């Protein structure tokens, strides 16, 4: 999935116009997109991704994952970091491809990292009671050696299957009910059935058939193309069909992705190097419709900037919940999470700003230096409240939050963010008395394009 490409890619620069739909996210570098529609909310599409660091020239520094959601395929919400290497005790590096699942009433992130002290890839399992996370690590799946690029498929009867692959290998096994180990008797090596397979398997079901899509090399020639095979059962055997995403201008050395049916249409998510101008280590998620012929064969996808063809370009808003704290790359300093004031989003809000310098810090990750519209969701039932707002350790603004008995949103105007990690801190001003239950619910950072300034 993440091997460094020896082939030097030509620099490819795309001029994105007002109808550009690809890359699907232009606010942050993303790869290995995993799309899903969850049963409780068929109107919302979720995409889980790995994260490339701006300026990176390798894939070894990948450390975390993001979640995105939309209801219209135009306006997207980036929910920020949902799991990071520092939240996984057993791992030391390489937060590469992941997948997600809704299983027995909980949301799961299935991911890979290298085990500390050993250096082998393991397939990790993390859980959350909300689709946007953050996710709590449960450990790694037993019986999966070198568990790179995992994908989980829950069949119609509720049976969970795990697929994984690396370096010209691909495997599948049924998972036990707790998802923490495989059933050894179901372990199947699919490698010989998948011509040109290299890594990154993904399975979806259509018209009773199981489609296994994967990136491959022909033979061992970078960059990767996307191939597929079809079976009557999740464990196979699979019949190789061919390539459906061939070489294209500006592609990354790797490719990886998955499919989803959303509002009656099949969509393929994958990645390119378009946002970075051709740099294979800083990738960007793409989306195109997935079509079939009358015999069920996947029709070729030719990537284009129009993508899904909507009349508007995609736009991403970072909505970052204050209460997520360390799990999302932030910090809660001498404050608490509460739920007494109703109307909050997420799992609660941050309050107890009683002493000087009590604060909440929130992490915002972006691909390039850019301007964003900065908003804060808050409540201050007992009167106005005085606070400083710092962005990357610099005081952005001293501000009086007006009294508001219910949660409301306040617009602070345009702020400038740097490429990579940005820390937004809201803290109690040291020379003003406390006014009671001041609460921070979330911050929003909305993309601002040049023609909107």
Backbone torsions as a table, in degrees:
resi	resn	phi	psi	omega
1	UNK	NA	-45.4	-172.0
2	UNK	-119.3	26.8	-178.3
3	UNK	-73.2	141.9	-176.4
4	UNK	-66.7	138.1	-175.4
5	UNK	-86.8	125.1	178.1
6	UNK	-80.1	-24.2	177.5
7	UNK	-74.6	124.7	178.2
8	UNK	-77.1	118.0	179.1
9	UNK	-80.0	139.6	173.4
10	UNK	-68.3	142.6	179.8
11	UNK	-66.0	129.5	-178.0
12	UNK	-124.2	117.2	-178.5
13	UNK	-115.5	123.8	179.3
14	UNK	-104.7	132.4	172.9
15	UNK	-91.5	114.1	-176.1
16	UNK	-87.6	124.3	178.7
17	UNK	-104.3	-169.4	-170.0
18	UNK	-69.3	-17.3	179.1
19	UNK	-104.9	8.6	-177.2
20	UNK	-64.6	128.7	176.2
21	UNK	-114.2	-10.8	176.9
22	UNK	-125.0	135.5	-3.6
23	UNK	-64.6	155.2	-173.9
24	UNK	-72.3	-32.4	174.6
25	UNK	-118.6	126.7	179.4
26	UNK	-115.4	5.0	-178.7
27	UNK	-89.9	-24.3	-173.5
28	UNK	-149.9	151.7	178.2
29	UNK	-79.9	124.3	-175.8
30	UNK	-134.0	151.0	178.0
31	UNK	-145.5	169.1	172.9
32	UNK	56.2	46.6	-173.2
33	UNK	-63.3	136.8	179.6
34	UNK	-120.8	101.1	-175.0
35	UNK	-92.2	143.7	-179.5
36	UNK	-152.0	148.9	166.8
37	UNK	-117.3	122.5	-174.9
38	UNK	-90.6	147.8	-172.6
39	UNK	-56.7	-34.6	-175.4
40	UNK	-72.7	-17.1	-175.3
41	UNK	-148.6	80.0	-177.8
42	UNK	-67.5	-9.0	-179.4
43	UNK	-87.0	-9.4	-176.6
44	UNK	-113.1	130.6	174.8
45	UNK	-101.1	132.4	178.0
46	UNK	-112.9	140.5	175.0
47	UNK	-132.4	123.1	178.8
48	UNK	-104.3	135.8	-174.4
49	UNK	-137.4	157.8	163.9
50	UNK	-81.3	172.7	-172.5
51	UNK	-131.5	126.3	175.3
52	UNK	-97.7	134.5	178.6
53	UNK	-74.8	133.9	175.8
54	UNK	-57.8	138.9	178.0
55	UNK	79.7	0.4	-178.5
56	UNK	-72.0	147.0	172.8
57	UNK	-119.6	23.5	175.8
58	UNK	-155.6	170.4	178.4
59	UNK	-102.7	3.6	-175.0
60	UNK	-78.2	-19.7	-178.4
61	UNK	-88.9	7.8	178.0
62	UNK	-69.5	128.8	-171.1
63	UNK	-131.5	-6.4	-175.2
64	UNK	-159.0	-179.9	-174.8
65	UNK	-132.5	153.7	178.5
66	UNK	-123.8	160.2	172.3
67	UNK	-126.1	137.3	178.5
68	UNK	-125.0	150.8	175.6
69	UNK	-142.7	156.6	178.4
70	UNK	-155.3	157.8	171.7
71	UNK	-118.6	-1.5	-176.8
72	UNK	-140.7	2.6	-179.3
73	UNK	65.5	8.9	176.6
74	UNK	-116.9	-53.4	-179.6
75	UNK	-96.4	117.1	-176.3
76	UNK	-113.2	149.0	171.9
77	UNK	-112.7	124.7	172.2
78	UNK	-93.1	114.9	-177.7
79	UNK	-85.7	7.1	174.8
80	UNK	81.8	-165.7	-177.8
81	UNK	-68.4	128.5	-177.5
82	UNK	-110.8	-19.3	174.9
83	UNK	-161.5	141.1	-176.9
84	UNK	-137.3	157.4	178.3
85	UNK	-51.6	-37.8	-177.8
86	UNK	-70.0	-11.8	176.5
87	UNK	-93.2	0.9	-174.8
88	UNK	-119.6	104.3	-172.1
89	UNK	-64.3	-31.5	-172.4
90	UNK	-86.7	-5.9	-171.6
91	UNK	-108.3	156.6	179.8
92	UNK	-121.8	-20.6	-174.7
93	UNK	-173.1	179.0	167.9
94	UNK	63.0	64.6	172.5
95	UNK	-81.5	85.0	-175.8
96	UNK	-94.6	-143.4	-167.4
97	UNK	-63.4	155.2	-178.4
98	UNK	-143.4	172.6	172.9
99	UNK	-145.8	173.0	-179.3
100	UNK	-138.0	159.3	179.6
101	UNK	-154.0	151.2	168.9
102	UNK	-107.5	120.0	-171.5
103	UNK	-145.3	120.9	177.2
104	UNK	52.5	44.2	172.7
105	UNK	84.6	3.4	-179.8
106	UNK	-129.0	157.7	177.0
107	UNK	-99.7	136.7	-176.8
108	UNK	-125.0	141.3	169.7
109	UNK	-109.4	124.9	179.6
110	UNK	-111.4	117.8	-167.6
111	UNK	-141.5	175.2	176.7
112	UNK	-129.9	140.7	171.3
113	UNK	-146.4	165.4	177.5
114	UNK	-88.5	135.6	-178.4
115	UNK	-71.3	135.7	-179.0
116	UNK	-62.8	133.5	176.7
117	UNK	81.8	-11.2	-178.3
118	UNK	-117.5	-42.3	177.7
119	UNK	84.9	6.4	176.6
120	UNK	-91.1	144.2	173.8
121	UNK	-67.8	137.1	171.6
122	UNK	-122.0	153.3	173.5
123	UNK	-94.5	112.1	-178.5
124	UNK	-91.3	156.6	176.3
125	UNK	-125.5	129.0	175.7
126	UNK	-130.4	154.7	-172.1
127	UNK	-133.7	149.7	175.2
128	UNK	-147.8	155.1	174.1
129	UNK	-93.0	4.5	177.6
130	UNK	-132.5	144.0	-176.9
131	UNK	-64.2	-27.0	-179.1
132	UNK	-86.8	2.2	-179.2
133	UNK	71.3	-157.8	0.8
134	UNK	-68.3	161.2	-175.8
135	UNK	-103.1	145.4	178.7
136	UNK	-106.3	125.8	-177.8
137	UNK	-66.3	138.9	178.3
138	UNK	-109.9	-9.2	-175.1
139	UNK	121.5	-168.7	179.7
140	UNK	-116.0	158.7	-174.0
141	UNK	-73.6	125.8	179.0
142	UNK	-79.6	141.2	178.7
143	UNK	93.5	2.0	179.6
144	UNK	-112.7	102.4	178.3
145	UNK	-87.9	136.0	-178.1
146	UNK	51.3	60.9	-172.0
147	UNK	-84.3	62.3	-179.0
148	UNK	-82.7	151.1	173.6
149	UNK	53.2	57.8	-178.3
150	UNK	-76.1	148.8	170.7
151	UNK	-137.6	136.7	179.8
152	UNK	-112.3	134.9	179.1
153	UNK	-125.0	122.1	176.8
154	UNK	-100.7	113.2	-177.3
155	UNK	-73.2	171.4	-176.1
156	UNK	-60.8	-27.6	179.4
157	UNK	-88.2	6.0	178.2
158	UNK	88.4	2.1	-179.9
159	UNK	-76.7	127.5	179.1
160	UNK	-92.0	136.2	177.1
161	UNK	-124.5	143.1	177.5
162	UNK	-114.0	130.6	174.4
163	UNK	-115.9	144.3	175.9
164	UNK	-155.2	160.8	-177.2
165	UNK	-168.2	154.9	-179.6
166	UNK	-165.8	145.1	170.0
167	UNK	43.7	57.1	175.6
168	UNK	72.7	25.9	178.2
169	UNK	-131.0	151.4	176.9
170	UNK	-151.1	136.2	-175.4
171	UNK	-135.7	161.7	174.4
172	UNK	-146.0	150.2	173.3
173	UNK	-157.3	152.3	172.1
174	UNK	-77.1	139.4	177.7
175	UNK	-90.5	149.5	169.7
176	UNK	-69.8	167.0	-170.4
177	UNK	-62.0	-26.9	179.9
178	UNK	-86.4	-0.6	179.5
179	UNK	65.9	5.3	-173.5
180	UNK	-96.2	-1.5	178.0
181	UNK	-159.4	158.3	178.1
182	UNK	-94.7	161.0	170.4
183	UNK	-86.8	108.7	-171.5
184	UNK	-55.2	-33.1	-176.9
185	UNK	-69.7	-13.0	179.5
186	UNK	-99.8	-5.7	-178.3
187	UNK	-57.3	125.2	-176.0
188	UNK	-134.4	130.8	174.5
189	UNK	-90.2	113.8	-177.4
190	UNK	-94.5	-0.3	-168.8
191	UNK	-52.8	-48.2	-174.8
192	UNK	-68.1	-17.0	-178.7
193	UNK	-88.7	-13.2	-171.4
194	UNK	-116.7	91.3	-178.6
195	UNK	-56.4	133.9	177.3
196	UNK	67.6	9.3	-177.0
197	UNK	-58.4	141.4	175.0
198	UNK	-126.0	-43.7	-174.0
199	UNK	-172.8	-171.8	164.9
200	UNK	59.0	46.8	-179.5
201	UNK	-69.5	152.7	175.1
202	UNK	-148.6	138.0	-178.7
203	UNK	-123.0	133.9	169.0
204	UNK	-133.5	160.9	-175.4
205	UNK	-116.9	133.4	178.0
206	UNK	-145.2	128.4	177.9
207	UNK	51.0	41.6	176.3
208	UNK	80.2	-1.0	-180.0
209	UNK	-106.8	148.8	178.4
210	UNK	-103.1	118.8	-178.9
211	UNK	-102.8	120.7	177.1
212	UNK	-106.5	112.9	178.4
213	UNK	-103.9	150.0	-175.5
214	UNK	-164.4	151.0	172.0
215	UNK	-81.4	141.1	-179.1
216	UNK	-145.2	169.8	-180.0
217	UNK	-121.2	149.6	-170.2
218	UNK	-131.1	88.0	-29.4
219	UNK	-89.6	132.6	-178.6
220	UNK	47.9	40.5	179.0
221	UNK	-113.4	116.5	178.0
222	UNK	-78.6	150.4	2.5
223	UNK	-83.7	173.8	-177.7
224	UNK	-78.0	145.8	170.0
225	UNK	-105.9	165.8	176.9
226	UNK	-104.6	125.5	-179.1
227	UNK	-117.3	171.7	174.5
228	UNK	-152.1	158.8	175.8
229	UNK	-140.2	162.3	-172.8
230	UNK	-131.0	143.9	179.2
231	UNK	-141.8	166.6	176.1
232	UNK	-93.9	-12.8	-179.6
233	UNK	-137.5	153.4	-178.8
234	UNK	-58.7	-34.1	-178.7
235	UNK	-86.0	0.4	-179.2
236	UNK	89.2	-168.1	7.6
237	UNK	-72.8	152.0	-179.0
238	UNK	-104.1	141.2	176.4
239	UNK	-102.6	119.3	179.6
240	UNK	-64.8	135.7	-178.4
241	UNK	-112.0	-42.8	180.0
242	UNK	145.1	-168.0	-178.7
243	UNK	-90.9	142.5	174.5
244	UNK	-127.7	-13.1	165.2
245	UNK	-126.9	105.6	-178.2
246	UNK	-86.9	-173.0	176.0
247	UNK	-57.3	142.4	175.6
248	UNK	-145.9	155.6	-176.3
249	UNK	-65.0	131.8	177.9
250	UNK	81.6	12.9	179.6
251	UNK	-73.2	158.3	172.1
252	UNK	-77.8	164.5	174.5
253	UNK	-63.2	-33.2	176.6
254	UNK	-101.1	167.2	167.5
255	UNK	-146.2	154.5	-177.0
256	UNK	-171.8	145.0	178.7
257	UNK	176.5	-168.7	-179.1
258	UNK	-156.5	174.7	-175.3
259	UNK	-120.2	157.7	178.4
260	UNK	-152.6	150.0	170.8
261	UNK	-102.8	119.1	-175.5
262	UNK	-133.0	120.5	-179.2
263	UNK	53.0	41.8	174.5
264	UNK	84.4	1.6	-179.0
265	UNK	-122.2	141.1	177.4
266	UNK	-87.7	133.7	-176.8
267	UNK	-129.8	137.3	175.0
268	UNK	-105.5	124.6	172.3
269	UNK	-104.3	141.1	-180.0
270	UNK	-156.3	-167.0	178.0
271	UNK	-138.0	160.1	179.1
272	UNK	-137.3	-170.5	173.6
273	UNK	-117.0	27.7	-174.5
274	UNK	-67.2	-44.0	-175.2
275	UNK	-64.4	-34.3	-178.5
276	UNK	-88.9	-2.1	-178.9
277	UNK	79.5	27.5	174.6
278	UNK	105.9	6.5	179.5
279	UNK	-84.3	114.7	-171.3
280	UNK	-67.4	-17.1	-177.6
281	UNK	-94.7	-5.0	175.3
282	UNK	-127.3	97.8	-166.6
283	UNK	-106.0	173.5	-176.7
284	UNK	-145.6	136.6	-178.2
285	UNK	-70.5	143.2	-179.3
286	UNK	-125.8	160.8	177.2
287	UNK	-147.9	133.7	175.1
288	UNK	-143.0	154.1	177.0
289	UNK	-66.9	144.7	179.4
290	UNK	-109.1	118.8	-177.1
291	UNK	-119.5	157.5	-177.8
292	UNK	-128.0	153.1	172.4
293	UNK	-86.9	-177.2	-174.6
294	UNK	-65.4	-18.1	179.5
295	UNK	-96.4	5.7	178.9
296	UNK	84.8	9.4	177.5
297	UNK	-80.5	139.4	178.3
298	UNK	-71.7	130.1	177.6
299	UNK	-81.2	147.3	-177.6
300	UNK	-59.2	143.0	173.3
301	UNK	-104.0	127.1	175.6
302	UNK	-112.1	105.8	-175.9
303	UNK	-58.6	138.9	176.5
304	UNK	-145.8	159.8	-178.9
305	UNK	-68.2	-22.2	177.9
306	UNK	-70.3	-29.4	176.5
307	UNK	54.2	-116.1	-177.4
308	UNK	-77.8	-5.0	169.2
309	UNK	79.1	15.7	175.9
310	UNK	-68.0	157.6	-176.5
311	UNK	-77.1	-8.3	-178.4
312	UNK	-121.4	149.4	174.5
313	UNK	-72.8	155.6	176.9
314	UNK	-72.8	150.8	-179.0
315	UNK	-141.8	134.0	-175.5
316	UNK	-115.0	134.2	172.5
317	UNK	-113.2	126.9	172.9
318	UNK	-81.9	116.1	173.3
319	UNK	-113.7	110.4	-169.7
320	UNK	-117.5	116.1	-176.3
321	UNK	-75.1	128.6	-176.7
322	UNK	-64.3	-35.3	-172.9
323	UNK	-71.7	-11.3	-176.6
324	UNK	-73.1	-24.6	170.7
325	UNK	51.7	-132.9	-174.3
326	UNK	-57.8	-35.6	-177.8
327	UNK	-60.9	-23.2	-179.5
328	UNK	-113.3	17.2	177.2
329	UNK	89.9	9.2	-179.4
330	UNK	-108.1	-157.2	-178.0
331	UNK	-155.3	141.2	171.2
332	UNK	-114.5	110.1	-176.3
333	UNK	-107.6	108.2	176.7
334	UNK	59.6	28.4	174.8
335	UNK	-126.4	169.4	-177.2
336	UNK	-130.2	163.2	173.4
337	UNK	-98.2	132.0	-178.4
338	UNK	-138.5	170.6	-179.2
339	UNK	-137.6	15.9	-173.7
340	UNK	-68.3	-44.0	178.4
341	UNK	-79.1	119.8	-174.9
342	UNK	-81.8	160.0	177.4
343	UNK	99.8	6.4	178.8
344	UNK	-76.0	161.3	172.1
345	UNK	-99.3	170.0	179.4
346	UNK	67.6	-141.9	-174.9
347	UNK	-103.5	0.0	-178.9
348	UNK	159.7	-160.6	179.3
349	UNK	-143.9	169.6	-179.0
350	UNK	-105.0	132.4	-179.4
351	UNK	-145.7	-170.8	-178.5
352	UNK	77.2	40.9	175.2
353	UNK	-82.1	71.7	-171.3
354	UNK	-95.0	-29.8	-172.6
355	UNK	-116.4	157.7	176.8
356	UNK	-54.6	133.2	176.1
357	UNK	76.4	2.8	167.4
358	UNK	-57.1	134.8	-174.4
359	UNK	-156.0	165.0	168.2
360	UNK	-121.4	133.9	174.9
361	UNK	-113.4	141.2	-177.0
362	UNK	-131.7	135.5	-178.2
363	UNK	-93.8	128.1	173.9
364	UNK	-121.2	123.1	-178.9
365	UNK	-109.3	130.2	179.3
366	UNK	-134.3	160.5	-174.8
367	UNK	-79.9	-42.4	-172.3
368	UNK	-138.2	157.5	173.8
369	UNK	-57.7	130.8	-174.9
370	UNK	-161.7	164.6	176.4
371	UNK	-96.4	139.1	179.5
372	UNK	-134.1	147.5	172.4
373	UNK	-84.6	127.5	-170.0
374	UNK	-106.6	120.8	-179.9
375	UNK	-129.2	152.4	179.6
376	UNK	-131.2	131.8	171.6
377	UNK	-91.7	124.6	-174.0
378	UNK	-149.7	169.8	168.8
379	UNK	-143.1	144.3	178.1
380	UNK	-144.5	76.6	-170.0
381	UNK	-63.6	-30.1	-170.5
382	UNK	-95.4	2.6	-179.3
383	UNK	140.1	179.5	-180.0
384	UNK	-66.4	155.4	-177.1
385	UNK	-136.5	136.8	-174.3
386	UNK	-101.8	126.9	-177.2
387	UNK	-146.5	154.2	170.0
388	UNK	-100.1	145.4	174.0
389	UNK	-118.5	123.1	178.9
390	UNK	-112.8	138.1	172.2
391	UNK	-121.9	117.7	-176.7
392	UNK	54.0	47.7	174.5
393	UNK	71.2	2.3	176.3
394	UNK	-105.9	136.3	179.5
395	UNK	-67.3	115.6	177.3
396	UNK	-81.7	-43.4	-175.0
397	UNK	-164.5	139.1	166.3
398	UNK	-91.6	130.7	-169.8
399	UNK	-142.7	142.9	171.9
400	UNK	-99.7	114.6	175.2
401	UNK	-79.6	118.6	-179.5
402	UNK	-63.2	157.0	176.6
403	UNK	-59.5	136.4	176.1
404	UNK	-152.1	113.8	-177.5
405	UNK	-71.0	-28.3	177.6
406	UNK	-111.1	165.4	177.2
407	UNK	-67.2	134.4	178.3
408	UNK	-141.4	173.4	-177.7
409	UNK	-119.4	134.2	179.8
410	UNK	-119.0	139.1	-176.0
411	UNK	-100.4	119.4	179.4
412	UNK	-94.8	1.7	179.6
413	UNK	88.9	-158.1	-173.3
414	UNK	-90.5	134.5	174.1
415	UNK	-125.1	158.6	177.7
416	UNK	-106.8	128.3	176.9
417	UNK	-111.2	148.4	177.7
418	UNK	-92.6	163.1	176.5
419	UNK	-63.5	137.8	178.2
420	UNK	96.2	-139.0	-174.7
421	UNK	-84.5	131.9	174.2
422	UNK	-126.0	129.2	179.7
423	UNK	-107.0	119.4	176.3
424	UNK	-102.2	124.3	-176.9
425	UNK	-123.3	129.7	174.3
426	UNK	-114.1	118.5	-174.0
427	UNK	-132.2	156.5	178.6
428	UNK	-68.1	128.1	177.2
429	UNK	-69.8	134.7	-167.8
430	UNK	-71.3	-19.6	-173.2
431	UNK	-109.3	10.7	179.6
432	UNK	-116.5	139.0	179.2
433	UNK	-70.0	157.0	176.8
434	UNK	-71.7	149.7	-179.8
435	UNK	-120.4	23.2	175.9
436	UNK	104.8	-144.2	-169.2
437	UNK	-81.5	65.9	172.4
438	UNK	-72.0	135.0	-173.4
439	UNK	-136.6	134.6	173.1
440	UNK	-105.8	123.1	-178.7
441	UNK	-92.5	-51.5	-176.5
442	UNK	-162.3	169.3	164.6
443	UNK	-120.9	150.9	173.8
444	UNK	-121.9	140.4	173.5
445	UNK	-129.4	108.5	-174.3
446	UNK	-99.2	130.9	177.5
447	UNK	-56.1	137.4	175.3
448	UNK	-122.7	121.0	179.2
449	UNK	-91.9	160.6	-175.3
450	UNK	-55.4	-39.3	-177.1
451	UNK	-80.3	1.6	178.5
452	UNK	-107.5	-8.6	-174.9
453	UNK	-72.4	NA	NA
